[in-house]
Amino acid sequence: MHWDIRRHGQPITLEQYHSLPEAPLELIAGHLYGRQEHRVTLLGVLLQNVGIDAAVRLGDLAVWKEAIAARERAES
């Protein structure tokens, strides 16, 4: 699924909505949903809806910078 994740929140499409896991929210061994694929889908839709600016306020800025640097190295 392609997500339109920007700095500020965006509405989701009906297709994106239908890609969400149909299972009720569940906690399995400390993880929401049993499958990583479902967690990533949920994260994508939430990031599109709230935007990156809201997300980066939730964690340590140094950790965000490390993740960005790692991705830049992997893509170069």
KAWOKA-V662725 format. One record per residue. N is the residue number from 1. SS is DSSP state (@ for helix, = for strand, . for the rest). PHI is phi in whole degrees, -180 to 180 (* if undefined). Layout:
((N | SS | PHI) (N | SS | PHI))
This chain:
((1 | . | *) (2 | . | -92) (3 | . | -108) (4 | . | -100) (5 | . | -90) (6 | . | -125) (7 | . | -67) (8 | . | -117) (9 | . | -58) (10 | . | -128) (11 | . | -69) (12 | . | -100) (13 | . | -89) (14 | @ | -63) (15 | @ | -62) (16 | @ | -65) (17 | @ | -59) (18 | @ | -71) (19 | . | -81) (20 | . | -67) (21 | . | -58) (22 | . | -83) (23 | . | -68) (24 | . | -63) (25 | . | -57) (26 | . | -134) (27 | = | -116) (28 | = | -127) (29 | . | 51) (30 | . | 84) (31 | = | -119) (32 | = | -72) (33 | . | 62) (34 | . | -83) (35 | . | -110) (36 | @ | -57) (37 | @ | -56) (38 | @ | -68) (39 | @ | -65) (40 | @ | -67) (41 | @ | -62) (42 | @ | -62) (43 | @ | -62) (44 | @ | -60) (45 | @ | -67) (46 | @ | -68) (47 | @ | -64) (48 | @ | -63) (49 | @ | -71) (50 | @ | -102) (51 | . | 90) (52 | @ | -65) (53 | @ | -56) (54 | @ | -68) (55 | @ | -67) (56 | @ | -70) (57 | . | -74) (58 | . | -84) (59 | . | -128) (60 | . | -70) (61 | @ | -58) (62 | @ | -62) (63 | @ | -68) (64 | @ | -60) (65 | @ | -63) (66 | @ | -62) (67 | @ | -65) (68 | @ | -65) (69 | @ | -63) (70 | @ | -64) (71 | @ | -67) (72 | @ | -61) (73 | @ | -64) (74 | @ | -67) (75 | @ | -91) (76 | . | -98))
